[in-house]
C-alpha cells in the first residue's frame, strides 16, 4: 500500500467523522440523564418517555407526515407528466419557457418561493375567498410547487435512457399509446417514481422556510416546532426526537439496500 493510498484512507476517515460525528454525539446525548445537553449526567431514557407525552411535538409530527405524503403523491403525478413531456417531446412551442418554469424552483431561494406564495394566497383569499386562511392546504400546495420540479428532473433522466424499441414493439402488437404507457413504460420507470416520491417526501418533511410563510396559527409543522424549541435552548427531547428520526431513516435505507441487492441477484440469475 503506497503513500497515496494512506492519504485516501485518511481523507475518507476525516470525511466520515466530519459528516457523522455530530449525529453520533446527538444520539449519545439523547440518553443523557442531565437536562443540560452538553453535560453528561448518566445514562437514562426518560427523555424518550417525555417525548412520547409531548402533545405539541406529536401533533406537529403527524401534520408533517400527512403533508409530506400528500405532497409526494401529487408531486409524483405532476412531475412524471412534466418529465415525460420534456424527455419525449423535444420540440414544441414554448418548450424553453416550460423548461424554465419547471427547473426554476430548483435554483430559486426558499425565501423568495415562500414570500411569493404567501402573497398569492393572500391575494386569492381576498379575490375569491379561497383558500380560507392558511394551514395544511396552503403548506401542501407550497410544497408541491417545488417538489414536483425535483420529481420531473428524476423522471426525465430515466425516460431519456429508456429504449423506445420496447414501446414500439408493444404498439406493433396492437397496444394503444395509453396501454403502452401503463403496461411497458410505467413499470420500467417505477424505480424513478419511487425515488422521486421519497425525495419529495423528504424535502417536505424537512422544509422550514417555505412552511413558515405558508402556514397559519392552526398549522405548525415539526421543523417549525424544533426551530422554535432550539431558539429557546436545546431540549433533550429534541435529541431524542432526532435520534428516532435517524433510526427510522437508517432502517428504511437498510431495507431498501437489502431489497435492491436481492433484485440484483435475481436479475443476475435470470441472465445466466
NORVEN-V854981 format. One record per pair of residues at least 6 apart in sequence whose C-alpha atoms are under 8 Angstrom apart, sorted by the first residue. I is the first residue (numbers start at 1). J is the second residue. Records with the same first field share a line. If there is no record, write none. Layout:
I=J + J
This chain:
26=239 + 242 + 243
27=239 + 240 + 242 + 243
29=37 + 38 + 40 + 236 + 239
30=45 + 47 + 236 + 237 + 239 + 240 + 243
31=42 + 43 + 44 + 45 + 46 + 47 + 240
32=40 + 41 + 42 + 43 + 44 + 45 + 236
33=40 + 41 + 42 + 43 + 44 + 45 + 46
34=40 + 41 + 42
35=235 + 236
36=235 + 236
37=234 + 235 + 236
47=236 + 237 + 240
48=237 + 240 + 241
50=237
51=57 + 237 + 240 + 241
52=58
56=225
57=222 + 225
60=219 + 220 + 221 + 222 + 225
61=221 + 222
63=136 + 219 + 220 + 221 + 222
64=204 + 205 + 221 + 222
65=205
67=136 + 139 + 140 + 204 + 205
68=140 + 200 + 201 + 202 + 204 + 205
69=201
70=140
71=140 + 141 + 143 + 144 + 147 + 200 + 201 + 204
72=144 + 147 + 196 + 197 + 198 + 199 + 200 + 201 + 204
73=197
74=144
75=144 + 147 + 148 + 151 + 197 + 200
76=148 + 151 + 193 + 196 + 197
78=148 + 152
79=148 + 149 + 150 + 151 + 152 + 153 + 155
80=151 + 152 + 155 + 156 + 193
81=152
82=102 + 152 + 156
83=151 + 152 + 153 + 154 + 155 + 156 + 157 + 159
84=152 + 155 + 156 + 159
86=95 + 99 + 156
87=156 + 157 + 159 + 160
88=159 + 160
102=149 + 152
103=149
104=149
105=113 + 145 + 146 + 149
106=146 + 149 + 150
110=209 + 210
111=209 + 210
113=210
114=142 + 209 + 210 + 211 + 212 + 213 + 214
115=210 + 213
117=142 + 213 + 214
118=213 + 214
121=130 + 131 + 134 + 138
124=130 + 131
125=131 + 132 + 133
131=137 + 138
133=216
134=214 + 215 + 216 + 217 + 219
135=214 + 215 + 216 + 217 + 218 + 219
136=215 + 219
138=214 + 215
139=210 + 211 + 214 + 215
142=210 + 211 + 214
143=204 + 210 + 211
147=200 + 203 + 204
148=200
150=196 + 199 + 200
151=193 + 196 + 197 + 199 + 200
154=192 + 193 + 195 + 196
155=189 + 192 + 193 + 196
158=189 + 192
159=189
166=184
167=180 + 181 + 184 + 185
170=180 + 184
171=177 + 180
205=222 + 223
206=223
207=223
208=223 + 224
211=221
212=224
226=238
229=235
